[in-house]
Amino acid sequence: MTTLALEIGTKGFAASRIEDDDPDSVRRIALPTSDAWARCRDLLLETARGDQVTGVGIGSIGPIDMPAGVVAPSEIAQWRTGFAIVEAVGKVFPSASVQLGFAGVCQALAERNFGMTTEVMDSLSLIVSDRISAGVMVGGFVAVGRTGNGGHIGHMIAPGFDDQCECGGRGCLEAVAGAASVVRWAREQGWQATTSAELIASAATGDQVARAALGRAGTALGRVIASVAALLDLDRVVVGGDLAQAGPALWQPLNEAVATHARLSFLPGLRVVPSQLGDLGVLAGAGVLGLSAQG
């Protein structure tokens, strides 16, 4: 009997068997421009290798409708109005229990079970990539919200910023600190490359525009983290995703903003640390969902 984990991300699909500890066993494909479900189904079947599948956990970027088993990511044109992913996966694996969760929730589950929050009860686990999402753990339990979308921290307002967000609002954290937004801001200032990895490399060599782009992202992240920490009485925040690897250019202003704003008497032990899960957090959390779906 086999349990599968599926990640629906901003750049592609990933799938793995949860008993495979080797990161190289993860199968990944880029987001298809057509026939998204057919490509996703084939990926799952390749990962199953003909074995009986008894559980599938799915971690997806939002928005989702967890009770209905529906995903509606804007990155997949065919699914923007909603795709019943749980029903579709269930038809492929009739013997499987299938559970859907928001990407941030899955990240929090992974940190809780395998990462940096195993010994704390109240924490925030962030993914800072093109999108910014989070999972909130209170009292040892991950909060999912009414529709499963709890953790869309990328659309909290970052004080002091007024950047236009793709959601239609202004000043959202994602509009300032999302990887794509950071690159876009840097290019508007004259920086020439196109990816967040190149931006991080430029900052490491002292490029002032790259450092400024990451600096404002770090400041925005720190301000929002301090606000959430005060609201929920947290003692650990874990930051993962593409930009978490940016080094001092991001982390110094982030930590300075947290130190400036997290001043309440119950927050002296607040720690903000990088995730150690690499790009496997959402997939690992989806695996936890797949196991829990089987009771």
Backbone as numpy.savetxt, mean C-alpha at the origin, in Angstrom:
# Nx Ny Nz CAx CAy CAz Cx Cy Cz
-3.54 -29.50 -0.53 -4.38 -28.32 -0.53 -3.50 -27.08 -0.53
-3.92 -26.08 -1.28 -3.08 -24.91 -1.53 -3.87 -23.63 -1.27
-3.17 -22.65 -0.70 -3.73 -21.32 -0.52 -2.94 -20.34 -1.37
-3.67 -19.49 -2.11 -3.04 -18.51 -2.99 -3.22 -17.10 -2.46
-2.28 -16.24 -2.81 -2.39 -14.81 -2.52 -2.30 -14.07 -3.84
-3.17 -13.08 -4.00 -3.20 -12.26 -5.22 -3.13 -10.79 -4.84
-2.25 -10.05 -5.49 -2.17 -8.60 -5.31 -2.59 -7.91 -6.60
-3.50 -6.95 -6.47 -3.88 -6.08 -7.58 -3.30 -4.71 -7.27
-2.23 -4.35 -7.98 -1.51 -3.13 -7.67 -1.65 -2.07 -8.75
-0.97 -0.96 -8.56 -1.05 0.14 -9.53 -0.30 -0.17 -10.81
0.65 -1.09 -10.75 1.47 -1.37 -11.92 1.31 -2.79 -12.45
0.63 -3.67 -11.69 0.48 -5.02 -12.18 -0.19 -5.93 -11.18
-0.28 -7.19 -11.57 -0.79 -8.26 -10.71 0.40 -9.08 -10.20
0.25 -9.62 -8.99 1.24 -10.55 -8.45 0.50 -11.67 -7.76
1.05 -12.87 -7.82 0.41 -14.03 -7.18 1.48 -14.96 -6.63
1.13 -15.65 -5.56 2.04 -16.62 -4.98 1.26 -17.67 -4.22
1.89 -18.79 -3.99 1.40 -19.81 -3.07 1.97 -19.48 -1.70
1.14 -19.48 -0.68 1.64 -18.95 0.58 2.65 -19.86 1.25
2.73 -21.13 0.81 3.72 -22.02 1.42 5.10 -21.81 0.81
5.20 -21.04 -0.28 6.48 -20.77 -0.91 7.14 -19.58 -0.23
8.24 -19.83 0.50 8.94 -18.77 1.22 9.91 -17.99 0.32
10.20 -18.52 -0.86 11.17 -17.90 -1.75 10.53 -16.73 -2.49
11.03 -15.49 -2.29 10.45 -14.34 -3.01 10.49 -14.51 -4.52
11.45 -15.31 -5.02 11.56 -15.52 -6.46 10.42 -16.36 -7.01
9.64 -16.99 -6.12 8.52 -17.80 -6.58 7.29 -16.95 -6.88
7.33 -15.68 -6.55 6.21 -14.78 -6.83 6.13 -14.53 -8.33
4.94 -14.69 -8.87 4.72 -14.42 -10.30 4.13 -13.03 -10.44
4.67 -12.24 -11.36 4.21 -10.87 -11.58 3.99 -10.62 -13.06
2.94 -9.84 -13.36 2.72 -9.37 -14.72 2.32 -7.90 -14.65
2.64 -7.16 -15.71 2.24 -5.76 -15.79 0.73 -5.67 -15.96
0.17 -4.53 -15.57 -1.27 -4.34 -15.76 -1.60 -4.46 -17.24
-2.51 -5.34 -17.60 -2.87 -5.50 -19.02 -3.71 -4.33 -19.50
-3.58 -4.02 -20.77 -4.39 -2.96 -21.36 -5.74 -3.47 -21.83
-5.88 -4.79 -21.91 -7.16 -5.40 -22.27 -7.23 -6.79 -21.65
-8.43 -7.35 -21.59 -8.64 -8.70 -21.04 -8.00 -8.86 -19.67
-8.27 -7.89 -18.79 -7.62 -7.90 -17.48 -7.95 -9.16 -16.70
-9.23 -9.56 -16.69 -9.58 -10.74 -15.92 -8.95 -12.00 -16.51
-8.91 -12.13 -17.82 -8.31 -13.31 -18.43 -6.85 -13.44 -18.04
-6.13 -12.31 -18.03 -4.71 -12.35 -17.64 -4.56 -12.68 -16.15
-5.44 -12.11 -15.34 -5.40 -12.38 -13.90 -5.72 -13.85 -13.63
-6.74 -14.37 -14.29 -7.12 -15.78 -14.12 -5.97 -16.70 -14.51
-5.34 -16.42 -15.65 -4.23 -17.26 -16.10 -3.08 -17.23 -15.10
-2.82 -16.05 -14.52 -1.76 -15.94 -13.52 -2.07 -16.82 -12.31
-3.31 -16.80 -11.85 -3.70 -17.63 -10.71 -3.59 -19.12 -11.04
-4.01 -19.51 -12.23 -3.94 -20.92 -12.62 -2.48 -21.38 -12.72
-1.62 -20.53 -13.26 -0.19 -20.88 -13.32 0.39 -21.05 -11.92
-0.03 -20.18 -11.01 0.48 -20.25 -9.64 -0.03 -21.50 -8.92
-1.27 -21.89 -9.19 -1.86 -23.07 -8.54 -1.21 -24.36 -9.00
-0.70 -24.39 -10.23 0.00 -25.56 -10.79 -0.85 -26.82 -10.75
-2.16 -26.67 -10.91 -3.03 -27.84 -10.96 -3.44 -28.41 -9.62
-2.95 -27.84 -8.52 -3.31 -28.34 -7.18 -4.70 -27.85 -6.79
-5.29 -28.54 -5.81 -6.58 -28.10 -5.29 -6.36 -26.86 -4.43
-7.07 -25.80 -4.74 -6.96 -24.54 -4.02 -8.12 -24.43 -3.04
-7.79 -24.25 -1.77 -8.81 -24.17 -0.73 -9.03 -22.77 -0.19
-8.12 -21.84 -0.52 -8.28 -20.47 -0.05 -7.54 -19.51 -0.96
-8.13 -18.34 -1.18 -7.48 -17.28 -1.95 -7.69 -15.97 -1.22
-6.60 -15.27 -0.93 -6.67 -13.94 -0.36 -6.29 -12.92 -1.42
-7.06 -11.85 -1.51 -6.84 -10.83 -2.53 -6.60 -9.48 -1.86
-5.48 -8.85 -2.15 -5.21 -7.50 -1.69 -5.22 -6.56 -2.87
-6.06 -5.54 -2.82 -6.24 -4.67 -3.98 -6.16 -3.20 -3.61
-5.61 -2.42 -4.54 -5.75 -0.98 -4.44 -7.23 -0.63 -4.50
-7.56 0.53 -3.97 -8.96 0.90 -3.89 -9.41 1.75 -5.06
-10.69 2.08 -5.06 -11.66 1.66 -4.05 -12.12 0.22 -4.25
-12.59 -0.37 -3.14 -13.15 -1.70 -3.19 -14.51 -1.68 -2.48
-15.25 -2.73 -2.66 -16.46 -2.98 -1.86 -16.26 -4.37 -1.28
-15.69 -4.41 -0.08 -15.34 -5.69 0.51 -16.54 -6.59 0.73
-17.67 -6.11 1.28 -18.81 -7.01 1.47 -19.34 -7.60 0.16
-19.27 -6.82 -0.92 -19.77 -7.31 -2.22 -18.70 -8.06 -3.00
-17.45 -7.99 -2.56 -16.37 -8.67 -3.28 -15.99 -8.01 -4.58
-16.09 -6.68 -4.63 -15.90 -5.93 -5.87 -14.70 -5.00 -5.75
-13.91 -4.90 -6.83 -12.81 -3.94 -6.91 -13.12 -2.96 -8.03
-12.64 -1.71 -7.89 -12.88 -0.69 -8.91 -11.67 0.24 -9.04
-10.49 -0.32 -9.33 -9.29 0.52 -9.43 -9.30 1.35 -10.71
-8.94 2.61 -10.62 -8.95 3.48 -11.79 -7.88 3.08 -12.80
-6.85 2.37 -12.35 -5.77 1.98 -13.25 -6.19 0.92 -14.26
-7.28 0.20 -14.01 -7.74 -0.84 -14.92 -9.06 -0.37 -15.52
-9.01 0.07 -16.78 -10.18 0.72 -17.39 -11.41 -0.17 -17.35
-11.23 -1.46 -17.59 -12.38 -2.38 -17.63 -13.03 -2.57 -16.27
-12.30 -2.24 -15.22 -12.81 -2.51 -13.86 -13.23 -1.24 -13.12
-13.13 -0.08 -13.76 -13.36 1.17 -13.04 -14.77 1.27 -12.47
-15.74 0.69 -13.13 -17.11 0.73 -12.63 -17.42 -0.43 -11.69
-16.43 -1.27 -11.43 -16.60 -2.37 -10.51 -16.48 -3.71 -11.19
-15.65 -4.58 -10.61 -15.49 -5.94 -11.11 -15.62 -6.90 -9.93
-16.48 -7.90 -10.07 -16.75 -8.84 -8.97 -15.64 -9.89 -8.90
-14.51 -9.48 -8.35 -13.32 -10.31 -8.33 -13.51 -11.56 -7.47
-14.20 -11.44 -6.35 -14.37 -12.60 -5.47 -15.21 -13.67 -6.16
-16.28 -13.27 -6.81 -17.11 -14.22 -7.54 -16.33 -14.88 -8.68
-15.55 -14.07 -9.42 -14.80 -14.60 -10.55 -13.75 -15.61 -10.10
-13.03 -15.29 -9.02 -12.02 -16.22 -8.51 -12.70 -17.49 -7.99
-13.84 -17.34 -7.35 -14.57 -18.49 -6.84 -14.99 -19.45 -7.94
-15.30 -18.93 -9.12 -15.67 -19.81 -10.23 -14.47 -20.59 -10.76
-13.28 -19.99 -10.67 -12.07 -20.68 -11.12 -11.67 -21.77 -10.13
-11.87 -21.49 -8.83 -11.50 -22.44 -7.77 -12.74 -22.71 -6.91
-13.62 -23.59 -7.35 -14.90 -23.78 -6.66 -14.79 -24.26 -5.22
-13.68 -24.88 -4.87 -13.51 -25.40 -3.51 -12.87 -24.38 -2.57
-12.58 -23.19 -3.09 -11.82 -22.21 -2.31 -12.72 -21.21 -1.61
-12.32 -20.83 -0.40 -12.88 -19.66 0.28 -12.06 -18.45 -0.17
-12.73 -17.39 -0.60 -12.05 -16.23 -1.16 -12.35 -15.01 -0.31
-11.29 -14.26 0.05 -11.45 -13.08 0.89 -10.72 -11.90 0.24
-11.40 -10.76 0.17 -10.85 -9.53 -0.41 -10.52 -8.52 0.68
-9.41 -7.82 0.52 -9.05 -6.75 1.44 -8.36 -5.61 0.71
-8.49 -4.41 1.24 -7.80 -3.23 0.72 -6.29 -3.41 0.90
-5.51 -2.87 -0.03 -4.06 -3.02 0.02 -3.47 -2.57 1.35
-3.92 -1.44 1.87 -3.39 -0.95 3.14 -3.69 -1.89 4.29
-4.87 -2.48 4.28 -5.23 -3.46 5.30 -4.30 -4.66 5.22
-4.04 -5.11 4.00 -3.13 -6.25 3.83 -1.73 -5.92 4.30
-1.27 -4.70 4.05 0.05 -4.29 4.54 0.10 -4.34 6.05
-0.95 -3.88 6.70 -0.99 -3.91 8.16 -1.00 -5.34 8.68
-1.74 -6.22 8.02 -1.76 -7.63 8.43 -0.37 -8.25 8.28
0.32 -7.90 7.22 1.67 -8.43 7.02 2.63 -7.92 8.08
2.56 -6.62 8.38 3.44 -6.09 9.43 3.12 -6.72 10.77
1.85 -6.97 11.03 1.43 -7.56 12.30 1.94 -9.00 12.45
1.94 -9.74 11.36 2.30 -11.16 11.43 3.77 -11.44 11.15
4.40 -10.59 10.31 5.76 -10.89 9.88 6.74 -9.73 9.99
6.25 -8.54 10.32 7.09 -7.36 10.19 7.35 -6.60 11.46
7.16 -5.30 11.41 7.63 -4.40 12.45 6.60 -4.10 13.54
5.41 -4.68 13.47 4.41 -4.39 14.49 3.97 -5.64 15.24
4.79 -6.66 15.23 4.40 -7.92 15.89 4.24 -7.78 17.39
4.94 -6.80 17.99 4.91 -6.69 19.45 4.16 -5.45 19.93
3.47 -4.74 19.02 2.70 -3.58 19.44 1.23 -3.79 19.10
0.35 -3.06 19.79 -1.08 -3.24 19.63 -1.73 -2.13 18.80
-1.08 -0.98 18.71 -1.68 0.18 18.04 -0.66 0.77 17.07
-0.96 0.67 15.78 0.05 1.06 14.80 -0.60 1.50 13.50
0.23 2.08 12.66 -0.16 2.51 11.32 0.89 1.98 10.36
0.45 1.30 9.30 1.36 0.76 8.30 1.06 1.40 6.96
2.02 2.14 6.41 1.81 2.88 5.17 2.51 2.24 3.99
1.90 2.42 2.82 2.55 2.13 1.54 2.66 3.46 0.81
3.89 3.90 0.55 4.10 5.18 -0.12 4.70 4.89 -1.49
3.84 4.71 -2.46 4.24 4.50 -3.85 3.47 5.51 -4.69
3.09 5.17 -5.92 2.30 6.12 -6.70 1.04 6.51 -5.94
0.42 5.53 -5.31 -0.67 5.80 -4.39 -0.14 5.67 -2.96
-0.85 6.30 -2.04 -0.49 6.17 -0.62 -1.69 5.58 0.10
-1.49 4.42 0.68 -2.55 3.77 1.45 -1.98 3.32 2.78
-2.86 2.91 3.67 -2.41 2.53 5.01 -3.37 1.52 5.62
-2.87 0.83 6.59 -3.69 -0.02 7.43 -3.55 0.43 8.86
-4.67 0.54 9.56 -4.70 1.00 10.95 -4.96 -0.19 11.85
-4.09 -0.40 12.82 -4.30 -1.46 13.81 -4.55 -0.82 15.17
-5.69 -1.14 15.76 -6.07 -0.62 17.07 -6.38 -1.80 17.98
-5.69 -1.88 19.10 -5.92 -2.98 20.02 -5.59 -4.34 19.44
-4.68 -4.37 18.47 -4.28 -5.64 17.86 -5.15 -6.07 16.70
-6.19 -5.31 16.39 -7.08 -5.64 15.28 -6.97 -4.58 14.20
-6.96 -5.01 12.94 -6.86 -4.09 11.82 -8.26 -3.60 11.47
-8.42 -2.28 11.42 -9.71 -1.67 11.10 -9.88 -1.63 9.58
-11.06 -2.04 9.11 -11.31 -2.09 7.67 -12.32 -1.06 7.21
-13.21 -0.61 8.09 -14.22 0.36 7.70 -15.47 -0.30 7.14
-16.48 0.52 6.91 -17.80 0.03 6.50 -17.76 -0.72 5.17
-17.02 -0.21 4.20 -16.97 -0.84 2.89 -15.64 -1.52 2.61
-14.75 -1.51 3.62 -13.44 -2.11 3.43 -12.37 -1.13 2.99
-12.73 0.16 2.86 -11.80 1.16 2.35 -11.08 1.94 3.44
-11.21 1.53 4.69 -10.49 2.20 5.76 -8.99 2.16 5.51
-8.35 3.32 5.56 -6.91 3.38 5.33 -6.50 4.20 4.12
-7.45 4.91 3.49 -7.10 5.76 2.35 -6.45 7.05 2.85
-5.32 6.89 3.49 -4.63 8.03 4.10 -4.10 9.00 3.05
-3.94 8.55 1.83 -3.47 9.42 0.77 -4.39 10.58 0.49
-5.64 10.49 1.00 -6.58 11.58 0.77 -6.91 12.34 2.05
-6.04 12.19 3.05 -6.04 13.15 4.15 -5.35 14.43 3.69
-5.77 15.55 4.23 -5.18 16.83 3.84 -3.83 17.00 4.55
-2.82 17.34 3.75 -1.49 17.62 4.29 -1.38 19.12 4.56
-1.35 19.54 5.82 -1.32 20.97 6.14 -0.16 21.68 5.47
-0.46 22.85 4.89 0.58 23.65 4.27 0.77 23.41 2.79
-0.01 22.49 2.21 0.13 22.17 0.80 -1.21 22.33 0.10
-1.15 22.68 -1.20 -2.37 22.92 -1.95 -2.31 22.28 -3.34
-1.52 21.23 -3.49 -1.37 20.57 -4.79 -2.69 19.94 -5.24
-2.95 20.00 -6.54 -4.15 19.40 -7.11 -4.04 17.88 -7.06
-5.10 17.22 -6.59 -5.10 15.76 -6.51 -5.97 15.18 -7.62
-5.66 13.98 -8.05 -6.46 13.31 -9.08 -7.89 13.04 -8.63
-8.12 13.03 -7.32 -9.47 12.80 -6.82 -10.38 14.00 -7.04
-9.79 15.15 -7.40 -10.55 16.37 -7.59 -10.36 17.38 -6.47
-9.78 16.94 -5.36 -9.53 17.82 -4.23 -8.16 18.49 -4.35
-7.81 19.22 -3.32 -6.52 19.89 -3.26 -5.88 19.63 -1.91
-4.55 19.51 -1.91 -3.82 19.36 -0.68 -3.81 17.95 -0.12
-4.27 16.96 -0.89 -4.22 15.57 -0.41 -2.78 15.11 -0.27
-2.53 14.27 0.70 -1.19 13.74 0.92 -0.64 13.10 -0.35
-1.45 12.34 -1.03 -1.01 11.64 -2.24 -0.58 12.61 -3.34
-1.21 13.79 -3.39 -0.86 14.79 -4.39 0.50 15.40 -4.13
0.99 15.29 -2.91 2.30 15.84 -2.54 3.36 14.76 -2.46
3.01 13.63 -1.84 4.01 12.62 -1.48 3.88 11.31 -2.23
2.84 11.13 -3.05 2.80 9.94 -3.89 3.96 9.96 -4.86
4.51 8.80 -5.19 5.71 8.75 -6.02 5.52 9.46 -7.36
4.39 9.23 -8.01 4.14 9.87 -9.29 4.04 11.39 -9.13
3.44 11.83 -8.05 3.30 13.27 -7.80 4.66 13.91 -7.51
5.49 13.21 -6.78 6.83 13.72 -6.46 7.64 13.89 -7.75
7.58 12.88 -8.61 8.29 12.97 -9.89 7.74 14.12 -10.74
6.42 14.24 -10.77 5.80 15.30 -11.57 6.24 16.69 -11.07
6.26 16.88 -9.75 6.69 18.17 -9.20 8.14 18.45 -9.57
9.00 17.43 -9.46 10.41 17.62 -9.78 10.59 17.99 -11.25
9.84 17.36 -12.13 9.95 17.67 -13.56 9.48 19.10 -13.84
8.47 19.54 -13.11 8.02 20.92 -13.28 9.08 21.93 -12.86
10.00 21.48 -12.01 11.10 22.36 -11.57 12.34 22.21 -12.45
12.25 21.38 -13.50 13.36 21.26 -14.43 14.15 19.97 -14.36
13.80 19.09 -13.42 14.49 17.78 -13.35 14.12 16.98 -14.58
15.06 16.17 -15.12 14.88 15.62 -16.47 14.44 14.16 -16.54
14.64 13.36 -15.52 14.32 11.93 -15.64 12.83 11.69 -15.39
12.42 10.40 -15.29 10.98 10.10 -15.32 10.49 9.16 -14.23
11.34 8.53 -13.46 10.88 7.54 -12.49 11.28 7.92 -11.07
10.57 7.36 -10.11 10.91 7.63 -8.71 12.26 7.03 -8.34
12.62 5.90 -8.94 13.94 5.31 -8.67 15.04 6.25 -9.12
14.86 6.87 -10.29 15.84 7.83 -10.78 15.89 9.07 -9.89
14.73 9.48 -9.40 14.68 10.64 -8.51 15.45 10.36 -7.22
15.25 9.18 -6.65 15.95 8.82 -5.42 17.46 8.79 -5.67
17.86 8.22 -6.82 19.29 8.18 -7.15 19.85 9.59 -7.33
19.08 10.48 -7.96 19.54 11.86 -8.13 19.70 12.56 -6.79
18.76 12.35 -5.89 18.85 12.95 -4.57 20.09 12.47 -3.83
20.40 11.18 -3.99 21.56 10.61 -3.31 22.87 11.22 -3.79
22.88 11.72 -5.03 24.09 12.36 -5.56 24.10 13.86 -5.35
23.07 14.38 -4.65 23.05 15.78 -4.28 22.23 16.69 -5.16
21.47 16.15 -6.12 20.65 16.99 -6.98 19.65 17.76 -6.12
19.67 19.08 -6.21 18.88 19.91 -5.30 17.39 19.82 -5.58
17.00 19.71 -6.84 15.58 19.59 -7.15 15.04 18.26 -6.63
15.77 17.19 -6.86 15.34 15.88 -6.37 15.23 15.88 -4.85
16.21 16.49 -4.18 16.16 16.54 -2.73 14.98 17.38 -2.24
14.70 18.48 -2.95 13.56 19.32 -2.56 12.24 18.57 -2.75
12.12 17.81 -3.84 10.90 17.05 -4.10 10.66 16.02 -3.00
11.71 15.30 -2.63 11.58 14.31 -1.57 11.40 14.98 -0.21
12.02 16.17 -0.03 11.89 16.87 1.24 10.46 17.31 1.51
9.79 17.86 0.49 8.41 18.28 0.71 7.50 17.06 0.91
7.82 15.94 0.25 7.06 14.72 0.48 7.24 14.24 1.91
8.48 14.27 2.41 8.73 13.85 3.78 8.02 14.73 4.79
8.02 16.03 4.54 7.34 16.96 5.45 5.84 16.67 5.48
5.23 16.49 4.31 3.80 16.20 4.25 3.48 14.89 4.96
4.28 13.87 4.73 4.07 12.59 5.40 4.17 12.75 6.91
5.19 13.45 7.37 5.38 13.62 8.81 4.22 14.34 9.47
3.69 15.36 8.81 2.57 16.11 9.38 1.32 15.24 9.48
1.05 14.47 8.44 -0.13 13.60 8.48 0.05 12.48 9.49
1.24 11.90 9.55 1.51 10.85 10.54 1.29 11.38 11.95
1.78 12.59 12.24 1.60 13.15 13.57 0.13 13.33 13.90
-0.68 13.73 12.92 -2.11 13.91 13.15 -2.79 12.57 13.45
-2.47 11.56 12.65 -3.10 10.25 12.86 -2.66 9.65 14.19
-1.39 9.83 14.53 -0.88 9.30 15.80 -1.62 9.91 16.98
-1.90 11.21 16.92 -2.63 11.87 18.01 -4.08 11.39 18.05
-4.69 11.20 16.89 -6.08 10.77 16.84 -6.26 9.37 17.41
-5.33 8.47 17.11 -5.51 7.05 17.44 -4.61 6.56 18.57
-3.77 7.45 19.12 -2.90 7.07 20.23 -1.98 5.91 19.83
-1.22 6.12 18.77 -0.34 5.09 18.22 1.03 5.11 18.87
1.70 3.97 18.81 3.09 3.98 19.25 4.05 3.44 18.20
3.55 3.08 17.01 4.45 2.63 15.95 3.84 2.97 14.60
4.65 3.55 13.73 4.26 3.80 12.35 5.32 3.17 11.46
4.90 2.37 10.50 5.82 1.68 9.60 5.57 2.19 8.18
6.63 2.60 7.51 6.50 3.17 6.17 7.17 2.24 5.16
6.39 1.76 4.22 6.90 0.94 3.13 6.57 1.57 1.79
6.84 0.84 0.71 6.58 1.36 -0.62 7.82 1.93 -1.27
7.67 2.36 -2.52 8.81 2.81 -3.32 9.60 3.93 -2.66
8.91 4.92 -2.09 9.62 6.09 -1.57 10.25 5.84 -0.20
9.88 4.75 0.45 10.47 4.45 1.76 11.96 4.21 1.66
12.45 3.93 0.43 13.87 3.66 0.23 14.66 4.91 -0.11
14.05 6.09 0.06 14.66 7.33 -0.41 15.77 7.85 0.49
15.94 7.28 1.67 17.04 7.70 2.53 16.82 9.04 3.20
17.91 9.70 3.62 17.78 10.93 4.42 17.00 12.04 3.74
17.01 12.11 2.42 16.30 13.19 1.72 14.82 13.18 2.06
14.26 12.01 2.30 12.86 11.89 2.71 12.72 11.77 4.21
13.56 10.92 4.82 13.36 10.57 6.23 13.71 11.69 7.19
14.70 12.52 6.86 15.03 13.61 7.78 13.88 14.60 7.92
13.32 15.13 6.82 12.18 16.04 6.99 10.95 15.35 7.55
10.78 14.08 7.26 9.65 13.34 7.83 9.78 13.31 9.36
10.94 12.90 9.83 11.14 12.81 11.28 11.08 14.17 11.95
11.58 15.20 11.26 11.51 16.55 11.83 10.06 17.01 11.97
9.23 16.69 10.97 7.82 17.08 11.04 7.11 16.33 12.15
7.40 15.06 12.32 6.79 14.29 13.41 7.22 14.88 14.76
8.51 15.18 14.90 9.00 15.73 16.16 8.37 17.09 16.47
8.12 17.88 15.42 7.54 19.20 15.61 6.08 19.13 16.04
5.33 18.17 15.50 3.88 18.16 15.67 3.36 17.09 16.62
4.09 16.02 16.84 3.62 14.97 17.76 4.13 15.29 19.16
3.55 16.30 19.79 4.07 16.84 21.04 3.23 16.50 22.26
2.13 15.78 22.07 1.26 15.47 23.20 1.95 14.53 24.18
1.54 14.60 25.43 2.23 13.87 26.49 2.17 12.36 26.32
1.16 11.85 25.57 1.05 10.40 25.41 1.77 9.89 24.16
2.52 10.76 23.46 3.19 10.34 22.23 4.72 10.30 22.30
5.34 10.35 23.47 6.81 10.39 23.47 7.45 9.11 22.94
6.72 8.00 23.01 7.29 6.74 22.52 6.99 6.44 21.07
6.37 7.39 20.35 6.03 7.16 18.96 7.30 6.94 18.13
7.31 5.84 17.39 8.44 5.53 16.51 7.94 5.41 15.08
8.65 6.02 14.15 8.37 5.88 12.72 9.56 5.16 12.10
9.31 3.99 11.52 10.40 3.13 11.06 10.11 2.63 9.64
11.15 2.29 8.88 10.92 1.73 7.55 10.48 0.27 7.63
9.64 -0.13 6.69 9.23 -1.53 6.60 10.39 -2.39 6.13
10.41 -3.63 6.58 11.42 -4.60 6.14 10.83 -5.61 5.16
9.60 -5.39 4.71 8.92 -6.38 3.87 9.15 -6.18 2.38
9.83 -5.11 2.00 10.08 -4.87 0.59 8.77 -4.72 -0.17
8.70 -5.35 -1.34 7.48 -5.25 -2.15 6.55 -6.44 -1.94
6.74 -7.16 -0.83 5.93 -8.35 -0.57 4.84 -8.13 0.48
4.72 -6.91 1.01 3.80 -6.68 2.12 2.35 -6.99 1.78
1.84 -6.40 0.70 0.44 -6.61 0.35 0.18 -8.08 0.03
1.09 -8.70 -0.68 0.93 -10.11 -1.03 0.94 -11.00 0.21
1.84 -10.69 1.16 1.89 -11.47 2.40 0.61 -11.29 3.20
0.10 -10.05 3.26 -1.16 -9.82 3.95 -2.33 -10.51 3.28
-2.31 -10.55 1.93 -3.35 -11.29 1.22 -3.29 -12.77 1.57
-2.09 -13.28 1.78 -1.96 -14.67 2.21 -2.60 -14.91 3.56
-2.43 -13.94 4.47 -3.09 -14.04 5.78 -4.61 -14.09 5.60
-5.13 -13.25 4.69 -6.57 -13.28 4.42 -7.00 -14.63 3.86
-6.18 -15.18 2.96 -6.53 -16.46 2.38 -6.60 -17.57 3.40
-5.71 -17.54 4.36 -5.75 -18.55 5.43 -6.95 -18.33 6.34
-7.19 -17.06 6.70 -8.31 -16.76 7.62 -9.66 -17.08 6.99
-9.76 -16.97 5.67 -11.03 -17.26 4.99 -11.43 -18.72 5.14
-10.45 -19.58 5.42 -10.74 -21.00 5.56 -11.12 -21.38 6.99
-11.15 -20.39 7.87 -11.50 -20.67 9.27 -10.36 -21.29 10.00
